[in-house]
Amino acid sequence: MTRSCSAVGCSTRDTVLSRERGLSFHQFPTDTIQRSKWIRAVNRVDPRSKKIWIPGPGAILCSKHFQESDFESYGIRRKLKKGAVPSVSLYKVLNSRYIQN
């Protein structure tokens, strides 16, 4: 099953083609404080409960939502630096509508 980026308005999917294009995919941190920072940054609302969205165990964000300075490289691989928080192309909720930040 192909996973999709959890950011509102992002249609990026974790496929071979997207990885060949240089995109990477990152699961929400398990550290409670860091996970909370990501959840606040994504600022998603659960459509049923109208409360803040809580990501499931398979929730991911694509690299489009991080600054280049958030990554460290190891040869051809790269990973997020400790403490990195998504900050690019995220939507903010205003008056029950989403606007791009």
N, CA, C and O atoms as CSV, one atom per row, in Angstrom:
chain,resi,resn,atom,element,x,y,z
A,1,MET,N,N,0.836,-1.177,0.000
A,1,MET,CA,C,0.000,0.000,0.000
A,1,MET,C,C,0.883,1.243,0.000
A,1,MET,O,O,1.801,1.359,0.812
A,2,THR,N,N,0.607,2.154,-0.895
A,2,THR,CA,C,1.374,3.386,-1.017
A,2,THR,C,C,0.918,4.375,0.038
A,2,THR,O,O,-0.278,4.605,0.218
A,3,ARG,N,N,1.889,4.961,0.737
A,3,ARG,CA,C,1.558,5.964,1.750
A,3,ARG,C,C,1.626,7.354,1.134
A,3,ARG,O,O,2.388,7.606,0.201
A,4,SER,N,N,0.815,8.242,1.677
A,4,SER,CA,C,0.772,9.634,1.212
A,4,SER,C,C,1.227,10.554,2.321
A,4,SER,O,O,1.102,10.235,3.503
A,5,CYS,N,N,1.755,11.696,1.931
A,5,CYS,CA,C,2.168,12.717,2.881
A,5,CYS,C,C,0.943,13.186,3.669
A,5,CYS,O,O,-0.137,13.360,3.105
A,6,SER,N,N,1.121,13.388,4.966
A,6,SER,CA,C,0.022,13.768,5.857
A,6,SER,C,C,-0.254,15.266,5.905
A,6,SER,O,O,-1.220,15.685,6.543
A,7,ALA,N,N,0.559,16.077,5.255
A,7,ALA,CA,C,0.339,17.522,5.279
A,7,ALA,C,C,-0.899,17.878,4.460
A,7,ALA,O,O,-1.106,17.343,3.371
A,8,VAL,N,N,-1.712,18.774,4.986
A,8,VAL,CA,C,-2.931,19.208,4.300
A,8,VAL,C,C,-2.560,19.823,2.950
A,8,VAL,O,O,-1.688,20.688,2.874
A,9,GLY,N,N,-3.222,19.375,1.895
A,9,GLY,CA,C,-2.993,19.935,0.568
A,9,GLY,C,C,-1.824,19.335,-0.186
A,9,GLY,O,O,-1.583,19.710,-1.333
A,10,CYS,N,N,-1.093,18.416,0.420
A,10,CYS,CA,C,0.052,17.787,-0.251
A,10,CYS,C,C,-0.392,16.447,-0.812
A,10,CYS,O,O,-0.959,15.624,-0.093
A,11,SER,N,N,-0.135,16.231,-2.085
A,11,SER,CA,C,-0.544,14.979,-2.734
A,11,SER,C,C,0.641,14.051,-3.010
A,11,SER,O,O,0.510,13.093,-3.771
A,12,THR,N,N,1.785,14.326,-2.404
A,12,THR,CA,C,2.977,13.510,-2.628
A,12,THR,C,C,2.784,12.121,-2.030
A,12,THR,O,O,2.342,11.963,-0.892
A,13,ARG,N,N,3.130,11.126,-2.835
A,13,ARG,CA,C,3.005,9.737,-2.402
A,13,ARG,C,C,4.380,9.100,-2.368
A,13,ARG,O,O,5.257,9.447,-3.159
A,14,ASP,N,N,4.562,8.169,-1.451
A,14,ASP,CA,C,5.832,7.467,-1.290
A,14,ASP,C,C,5.901,6.345,-2.329
A,14,ASP,O,O,5.445,5.226,-2.096
A,15,THR,N,N,6.485,6.681,-3.479
A,15,THR,CA,C,6.625,5.711,-4.564
A,15,THR,C,C,8.081,5.661,-5.008
A,15,THR,O,O,8.887,6.509,-4.622
A,16,VAL,N,N,8.407,4.673,-5.810
A,16,VAL,CA,C,9.758,4.563,-6.358
A,16,VAL,C,C,10.089,5.819,-7.155
A,16,VAL,O,O,11.192,6.353,-7.046
A,17,LEU,N,N,9.136,6.290,-7.956
A,17,LEU,CA,C,9.364,7.474,-8.784
A,17,LEU,C,C,9.637,8.720,-7.936
A,17,LEU,O,O,10.541,9.494,-8.250
A,18,SER,N,N,8.871,8.917,-6.874
A,18,SER,CA,C,9.094,10.105,-6.045
A,18,SER,C,C,10.448,10.014,-5.347
A,18,SER,O,O,11.123,11.030,-5.180
A,19,ARG,N,N,10.850,8.832,-4.943
A,19,ARG,CA,C,12.179,8.675,-4.319
A,19,ARG,C,C,13.291,8.891,-5.350
A,19,ARG,O,O,14.336,9.455,-5.023
A,20,GLU,N,N,13.074,8.446,-6.593
A,20,GLU,CA,C,14.065,8.694,-7.649
A,20,GLU,C,C,14.209,10.189,-7.919
A,20,GLU,O,O,15.274,10.647,-8.335
A,21,ARG,N,N,13.157,10.935,-7.687
A,21,ARG,CA,C,13.189,12.395,-7.873
A,21,ARG,C,C,13.828,13.107,-6.686
A,21,ARG,O,O,13.918,14.334,-6.674
A,22,GLY,N,N,14.272,12.344,-5.689
A,22,GLY,CA,C,14.990,12.937,-4.571
A,22,GLY,C,C,14.159,13.241,-3.341
A,22,GLY,O,O,14.667,13.810,-2.375
A,23,LEU,N,N,12.890,12.868,-3.363
A,23,LEU,CA,C,12.061,13.093,-2.179
A,23,LEU,C,C,12.326,12.012,-1.140
A,23,LEU,O,O,12.623,10.863,-1.470
A,24,SER,N,N,12.214,12.402,0.102
A,24,SER,CA,C,12.334,11.433,1.188
A,24,SER,C,C,11.086,11.549,2.050
A,24,SER,O,O,10.374,12.552,1.997
A,25,PHE,N,N,10.830,10.517,2.842
A,25,PHE,CA,C,9.615,10.448,3.640
A,25,PHE,C,C,9.985,10.136,5.080
A,25,PHE,O,O,10.854,9.306,5.347
A,26,HIS,N,N,9.318,10.809,5.997
A,26,HIS,CA,C,9.721,10.759,7.396
A,26,HIS,C,C,8.529,10.520,8.302
A,26,HIS,O,O,7.526,11.231,8.235
A,27,GLN,N,N,8.652,9.505,9.153
A,27,GLN,CA,C,7.582,9.199,10.096
A,27,GLN,C,C,7.609,10.202,11.237
A,27,GLN,O,O,8.652,10.768,11.565
A,28,PHE,N,N,6.446,10.411,11.834
A,28,PHE,CA,C,6.360,11.304,12.980
A,28,PHE,C,C,7.231,10.740,14.103
A,28,PHE,O,O,7.257,9.529,14.321
A,29,PRO,N,N,7.938,11.612,14.811
A,29,PRO,CA,C,8.834,11.146,15.873
A,29,PRO,C,C,8.083,10.407,16.981
A,29,PRO,O,O,6.893,10.633,17.201
A,30,THR,N,N,8.797,9.527,17.669
A,30,THR,CA,C,8.214,8.839,18.816
A,30,THR,C,C,8.410,9.646,20.096
A,30,THR,O,O,7.646,9.494,21.049
A,31,ASP,N,N,9.422,10.498,20.121
A,31,ASP,CA,C,9.643,11.374,21.272
A,31,ASP,C,C,8.430,12.293,21.440
A,31,ASP,O,O,8.049,12.988,20.498
A,32,THR,N,N,7.836,12.304,22.601
A,32,THR,CA,C,6.585,13.021,22.852
A,32,THR,C,C,6.685,14.507,22.546
A,32,THR,O,O,5.792,15.063,21.907
A,33,ILE,N,N,7.742,15.156,22.984
A,33,ILE,CA,C,7.889,16.602,22.769
A,33,ILE,C,C,8.078,16.912,21.292
A,33,ILE,O,O,7.427,17.809,20.757
A,34,GLN,N,N,8.961,16.182,20.634
A,34,GLN,CA,C,9.214,16.403,19.207
A,34,GLN,C,C,7.970,16.073,18.383
A,34,GLN,O,O,7.659,16.779,17.424
A,35,ARG,N,N,7.261,15.016,18.747
A,35,ARG,CA,C,6.030,14.635,18.050
A,35,ARG,C,C,4.988,15.751,18.169
A,35,ARG,O,O,4.311,16.073,17.192
A,36,SER,N,N,4.859,16.334,19.347
A,36,SER,CA,C,3.921,17.438,19.562
A,36,SER,C,C,4.264,18.639,18.691
A,36,SER,O,O,3.369,19.306,18.172
A,37,LYS,N,N,5.545,18.917,18.528
A,37,LYS,CA,C,5.977,20.033,17.676
A,37,LYS,C,C,5.561,19.786,16.231
A,37,LYS,O,O,5.095,20.702,15.554
A,38,TRP,N,N,5.726,18.561,15.757
A,38,TRP,CA,C,5.335,18.220,14.388
A,38,TRP,C,C,3.823,18.338,14.218
A,38,TRP,O,O,3.350,18.880,13.219
A,39,ILE,N,N,3.065,17.834,15.190
A,39,ILE,CA,C,1.603,17.884,15.108
A,39,ILE,C,C,1.131,19.329,15.065
A,39,ILE,O,O,0.248,19.672,14.278
A,40,ARG,N,N,1.719,20.186,15.914
A,40,ARG,CA,C,1.347,21.608,15.907
A,40,ARG,C,C,1.733,22.254,14.584
A,40,ARG,O,O,0.978,23.070,14.055
A,41,ALA,N,N,2.891,21.907,14.041
A,41,ALA,CA,C,3.347,22.493,12.775
A,41,ALA,C,C,2.429,22.097,11.615
A,41,ALA,O,O,2.123,22.923,10.756
A,42,VAL,N,N,1.994,20.849,11.592
A,42,VAL,CA,C,1.120,20.368,10.521
A,42,VAL,C,C,-0.257,21.015,10.643
A,42,VAL,O,O,-0.904,21.290,9.632
A,43,ASN,N,N,-0.703,21.256,11.859
A,43,ASN,CA,C,-1.928,22.010,12.133
A,43,ASN,C,C,-3.144,21.457,11.394
A,43,ASN,O,O,-3.908,22.197,10.774
A,44,ARG,N,N,-3.299,20.161,11.476
A,44,ARG,CA,C,-4.415,19.486,10.815
A,44,ARG,C,C,-5.555,19.268,11.792
A,44,ARG,O,O,-5.326,19.106,12.991
A,45,VAL,N,N,-6.771,19.262,11.293
A,45,VAL,CA,C,-7.951,19.040,12.124
A,45,VAL,C,C,-8.614,17.731,11.696
A,45,VAL,O,O,-8.776,17.475,10.502
A,46,ASP,N,N,-8.991,16.917,12.655
A,46,ASP,CA,C,-9.721,15.689,12.368
A,46,ASP,C,C,-11.110,16.079,11.867
A,46,ASP,O,O,-11.841,16.770,12.576
A,47,PRO,N,N,-11.490,15.653,10.664
A,47,PRO,CA,C,-12.764,16.094,10.093
A,47,PRO,C,C,-13.997,15.640,10.885
A,47,PRO,O,O,-15.029,16.312,10.864
A,48,ARG,N,N,-13.892,14.522,11.569
A,48,ARG,CA,C,-15.046,14.029,12.328
A,48,ARG,C,C,-15.195,14.736,13.671
A,48,ARG,O,O,-16.276,15.222,14.005
A,49,SER,N,N,-14.118,14.791,14.433
A,49,SER,CA,C,-14.212,15.345,15.788
A,49,SER,C,C,-13.983,16.854,15.836
A,49,SER,O,O,-14.313,17.502,16.830
A,50,LYS,N,N,-13.423,17.411,14.773
A,50,LYS,CA,C,-13.077,18.837,14.704
A,50,LYS,C,C,-11.988,19.213,15.721
A,50,LYS,O,O,-11.776,20.391,16.007
A,51,LYS,N,N,-11.307,18.204,16.258
A,51,LYS,CA,C,-10.190,18.429,17.187
A,51,LYS,C,C,-8.889,18.253,16.425
A,51,LYS,O,O,-8.883,17.817,15.274
A,52,ILE,N,N,-7.782,18.597,17.080
A,52,ILE,CA,C,-6.483,18.474,16.421
A,52,ILE,C,C,-6.260,17.019,15.985
A,52,ILE,O,O,-6.565,16.080,16.720
A,53,TRP,N,N,-5.734,16.865,14.800
A,53,TRP,CA,C,-5.469,15.555,14.214
A,53,TRP,C,C,-4.296,14.891,14.927
A,53,TRP,O,O,-3.269,15.523,15.174
A,54,ILE,N,N,-4.458,13.621,15.254
A,54,ILE,CA,C,-3.384,12.832,15.861
A,54,ILE,C,C,-2.950,11.791,14.833
A,54,ILE,O,O,-3.754,10.957,14.416
A,55,PRO,N,N,-1.677,11.837,14.422
A,55,PRO,CA,C,-1.216,10.910,13.388
A,55,PRO,C,C,-1.193,9.468,13.873
A,55,PRO,O,O,-0.863,9.183,15.024
A,56,GLY,N,N,-1.549,8.575,12.973
A,56,GLY,CA,C,-1.477,7.149,13.259
A,56,GLY,C,C,-0.045,6.659,13.134
A,56,GLY,O,O,0.848,7.443,12.814
A,57,PRO,N,N,0.188,5.385,13.381
A,57,PRO,CA,C,1.555,4.840,13.364
A,57,PRO,C,C,2.242,4.902,11.995
A,57,PRO,O,O,3.472,4.895,11.929
A,58,GLY,N,N,1.481,4.962,10.916
A,58,GLY,CA,C,2.078,5.008,9.575
A,58,GLY,C,C,2.129,6.389,8.964
A,58,GLY,O,O,2.498,6.531,7.798
A,59,ALA,N,N,1.765,7.418,9.723
A,59,ALA,CA,C,1.723,8.782,9.181
A,59,ALA,C,C,3.131,9.270,8.842
A,59,ALA,O,O,4.080,9.061,9.598
A,60,ILE,N,N,3.239,9.928,7.682
A,60,ILE,CA,C,4.533,10.428,7.217
A,60,ILE,C,C,4.396,11.855,6.691
A,60,ILE,O,O,3.303,12.317,6.363
A,61,LEU,N,N,5.524,12.527,6.621
A,61,LEU,CA,C,5.621,13.816,5.929
A,61,LEU,C,C,6.719,13.682,4.886
A,61,LEU,O,O,7.725,13.009,5.115
A,62,CYS,N,N,6.523,14.324,3.743
A,62,CYS,CA,C,7.564,14.281,2.717
A,62,CYS,C,C,8.579,15.404,2.953
A,62,CYS,O,O,8.331,16.347,3.705
A,63,SER,N,N,9.695,15.275,2.303
A,63,SER,CA,C,10.798,16.229,2.495
A,63,SER,C,C,10.471,17.631,2.003
A,63,SER,O,O,11.199,18.571,2.322
A,64,LYS,N,N,9.392,17.801,1.230
A,64,LYS,CA,C,8.998,19.133,0.761
A,64,LYS,C,C,8.656,20.067,1.918
A,64,LYS,O,O,8.664,21.287,1.750
A,65,HIS,N,N,8.358,19.510,3.086
A,65,HIS,CA,C,7.895,20.310,4.214
A,65,HIS,C,C,9.011,20.656,5.200
A,65,HIS,O,O,8.753,21.144,6.301
A,66,PHE,N,N,10.247,20.399,4.793
A,66,PHE,CA,C,11.409,20.707,5.621
A,66,PHE,C,C,12.371,21.578,4.830
A,66,PHE,O,O,12.433,21.494,3.604
A,67,GLN,N,N,13.110,22.405,5.528
A,67,GLN,CA,C,14.132,23.215,4.875
A,67,GLN,C,C,15.353,22.349,4.604
A,67,GLN,O,O,15.588,21.361,5.300
A,68,GLU,N,N,16.118,22.714,3.605
A,68,GLU,CA,C,17.313,21.944,3.261
A,68,GLU,C,C,18.268,21.865,4.456
A,68,GLU,O,O,18.965,20.865,4.628
A,69,SER,N,N,18.300,22.904,5.270
A,69,SER,CA,C,19.182,22.922,6.436
A,69,SER,C,C,18.717,21.952,7.537
A,69,SER,O,O,19.441,21.740,8.510
A,70,ASP,N,N,17.535,21.371,7.397
A,70,ASP,CA,C,17.037,20.392,8.365
A,70,ASP,C,C,17.625,18.997,8.138
A,70,ASP,O,O,17.397,18.091,8.941
A,71,PHE,N,N,18.378,18.819,7.049
A,71,PHE,CA,C,18.903,17.502,6.698
A,71,PHE,C,C,20.409,17.414,6.887
A,71,PHE,O,O,21.128,18.408,6.780
A,72,GLU,N,N,20.869,16.196,7.172
A,72,GLU,CA,C,22.299,15.894,7.125
A,72,GLU,C,C,22.480,14.744,6.141
A,72,GLU,O,O,21.641,13.846,6.061
A,73,SER,N,N,23.578,14.780,5.396
A,73,SER,CA,C,23.808,13.780,4.354
A,73,SER,C,C,24.846,12.766,4.787
A,73,SER,O,O,25.824,13.084,5.464
A,74,TYR,N,N,24.597,11.527,4.371
A,74,TYR,CA,C,25.525,10.416,4.591
A,74,TYR,C,C,25.698,9.723,3.255
A,74,TYR,O,O,24.988,8.763,2.957
A,75,GLY,N,N,26.645,10.205,2.438
A,75,GLY,CA,C,26.800,9.661,1.092
A,75,GLY,C,C,25.579,10.023,0.266
A,75,GLY,O,O,25.249,11.200,0.122
A,76,ILE,N,N,24.903,9.011,-0.280
A,76,ILE,CA,C,23.709,9.289,-1.078
A,76,ILE,C,C,22.457,9.356,-0.208
A,76,ILE,O,O,21.399,9.773,-0.680
A,77,ARG,N,N,22.566,8.954,1.041
A,77,ARG,CA,C,21.409,8.991,1.954
A,77,ARG,C,C,21.401,10.297,2.731
A,77,ARG,O,O,22.448,10.895,2.979
A,78,ARG,N,N,20.226,10.723,3.106
A,78,ARG,CA,C,20.117,11.884,3.971
A,78,ARG,C,C,19.041,11.628,5.004
A,78,ARG,O,O,18.080,10.897,4.765
A,79,LYS,N,N,19.227,12.248,6.157
A,79,LYS,CA,C,18.227,12.074,7.201
A,79,LYS,C,C,17.997,13.400,7.889
A,79,LYS,O,O,18.818,14.315,7.807
A,80,LEU,N,N,16.873,13.489,8.567
A,80,LEU,CA,C,16.559,14.714,9.280
A,80,LEU,C,C,17.478,14.872,10.482
A,80,LEU,O,O,17.801,13.899,11.164
A,81,LYS,N,N,17.892,16.099,10.729
A,81,LYS,CA,C,18.672,16.389,11.922
A,81,LYS,C,C,17.777,16.253,13.139
A,81,LYS,O,O,16.563,16.445,13.064
A,82,LYS,N,N,18.393,15.922,14.250
A,82,LYS,CA,C,17.654,15.830,15.507
A,82,LYS,C,C,17.037,17.199,15.811
A,82,LYS,O,O,17.718,18.222,15.744
A,83,GLY,N,N,15.770,17.208,16.137
A,83,GLY,CA,C,15.085,18.453,16.470
A,83,GLY,C,C,14.452,19.170,15.293
A,83,GLY,O,O,13.818,20.209,15.478
A,84,ALA,N,N,14.611,18.633,14.069
A,84,ALA,CA,C,14.015,19.281,12.896
A,84,ALA,C,C,12.481,19.250,13.002
A,84,ALA,O,O,11.889,18.254,13.416
A,85,VAL,N,N,11.866,20.365,12.618
A,85,VAL,CA,C,10.406,20.493,12.648
A,85,VAL,C,C,9.951,20.962,11.266
A,85,VAL,O,O,10.555,21.873,10.700
A,86,PRO,N,N,8.906,20.361,10.718
A,86,PRO,CA,C,8.423,20.792,9.399
A,86,PRO,C,C,7.984,22.260,9.432
A,86,PRO,O,O,7.339,22.709,10.380
A,87,SER,N,N,8.352,23.002,8.365
A,87,SER,CA,C,8.024,24.435,8.354
A,87,SER,C,C,7.729,24.986,6.969
A,87,SER,O,O,7.469,26.180,6.826
A,88,VAL,N,N,7.764,24.146,5.952
A,88,VAL,CA,C,7.615,24.615,4.575
A,88,VAL,C,C,6.298,24.114,3.982
A,88,VAL,O,O,5.943,22.945,4.137
A,89,SER,N,N,5.580,25.009,3.302
A,89,SER,CA,C,4.340,24.661,2.593
A,89,SER,C,C,3.331,23.942,3.473
A,89,SER,O,O,2.738,22.942,3.069
A,90,LEU,N,N,3.146,24.455,4.664
A,90,LEU,CA,C,2.129,23.898,5.555
A,90,LEU,C,C,0.949,24.846,5.585
A,90,LEU,O,O,1.110,26.049,5.380
A,91,TYR,N,N,-0.221,24.321,5.835
A,91,TYR,CA,C,-1.434,25.125,5.854
A,91,TYR,C,C,-1.779,25.523,7.276
A,91,TYR,O,O,-1.540,24.771,8.221
A,92,LYS,N,N,-2.334,26.693,7.415
A,92,LYS,CA,C,-2.793,27.182,8.712
A,92,LYS,C,C,-4.304,27.327,8.653
A,92,LYS,O,O,-4.857,27.684,7.613
A,93,VAL,N,N,-4.961,27.055,9.747
A,93,VAL,CA,C,-6.417,27.151,9.794
A,93,VAL,C,C,-6.809,28.562,10.207
A,93,VAL,O,O,-6.362,29.069,11.236
A,94,LEU,N,N,-7.649,29.188,9.391
A,94,LEU,CA,C,-8.192,30.521,9.693
A,94,LEU,C,C,-9.664,30.503,9.341
A,94,LEU,O,O,-10.027,30.222,8.199
A,95,ASN,N,N,-10.505,30.797,10.295
A,95,ASN,CA,C,-11.943,30.851,10.035
A,95,ASN,C,C,-12.459,29.588,9.343
A,95,ASN,O,O,-13.241,29.666,8.395
A,96,SER,N,N,-12.024,28.451,9.816
A,96,SER,CA,C,-12.470,27.137,9.314
A,96,SER,C,C,-12.070,26.854,7.868
A,96,SER,O,O,-12.581,25.910,7.266
A,97,ARG,N,N,-11.169,27.652,7.302
A,97,ARG,CA,C,-10.665,27.376,5.950
A,97,ARG,C,C,-9.150,27.263,6.030
A,97,ARG,O,O,-8.509,27.858,6.896
A,98,TYR,N,N,-8.597,26.489,5.114
A,98,TYR,CA,C,-7.148,26.331,5.081
A,98,TYR,C,C,-6.553,27.358,4.135
A,98,TYR,O,O,-7.079,27.607,3.050
A,99,ILE,N,N,-5.443,27.953,4.566
A,99,ILE,CA,C,-4.681,28.837,3.681
A,99,ILE,C,C,-3.239,28.355,3.709
A,99,ILE,O,O,-2.762,27.828,4.714
A,100,GLN,N,N,-2.563,28.541,2.603
A,100,GLN,CA,C,-1.178,28.085,2.546
A,100,GLN,C,C,-0.288,29.111,3.213
A,100,GLN,O,O,-0.435,30.317,3.018
A,101,ASN,N,N,0.642,28.599,4.009
A,101,ASN,CA,C,1.593,29.433,4.727
A,101,ASN,C,C,2.785,29.733,3.843
A,101,ASN,O,O,3.709,30.428,4.266
